[in-house]
Amino acid sequence: MDRKTTQKTTQKTTQKTGIKLTKIQEDILQYLQKNPQASRKELTENIKSATEHGIKYNLERLKELGLIL
């Protein structure tokens, strides 16, 4: 994921929802856009500095915010 793509996705999400996301939450959303069936383990393996527990927490948070199902 390049920096410009990340920045555009973040800006769109913030504009649409008014919600500020963490870097890991942004990375999760971007990864899921490209790989919608990804498991937590796959997310952990592909998102730098993310732990499986951190992925679980952030997936739950993104669900609470209504950004994923």
N, C-alpha and C positions, 0 to 999 in steps of 0.2 A: 504494500500500500504506500503510495507516495504521499508526500506532505500536502500537495495541492488537493488531491482527492479527499484526504482526511479533513482538510480545512473546509472544503465545500460541503461535505456531508454534515459536519458540525454546524456550520452556519445555517443550512437548511433545517436541521433538526431544531436548533435554537429558535429560529424564526417561526417555525410552525408551532412549536410547543411552549416556547418561553422557558424551557428547561435547560439548565447547564449540565452537561455530562462530563464525567471524568474521562481521561485518556483511554482507560481500559474499556469503559462503556462504549466509547466511540469505536474502538477497535473491534469489539464484539459485534456491534451493529454492522459494521462494514464487512466483517468476515461472514456473518450470517446472510447478508445480501448476496454474496457470491456463492455461499455454501449453506443453503437453508436447512439441510438435514444434519448439520455438524453436531457432533456430540460434545459434551463438556470436556472430555479427554482431548478431542481434536482441537477444540478452542484453546485449551491449555498448552498444547504442543505448538500451536501456531501464533499465539499472541505472546510477545516478549514480556518478561517479568510478571506474568500472570500465574498464579497458583490455581489448583483445582478448586480450592475453597473460595478464592477470590472470584473465580469465574462463576461459581454457584451463587455467591452473594450478589454479584452484579447482574446475573440473569434474573434473579428474583426482583432486584430493584428495577430493572428495565420492564418487567412484567407489571410491577406496581404503578409505574409511570405510563403504562399503556403503549409502550413502544414496541413490544413483542407480545406474542400470544403465549 
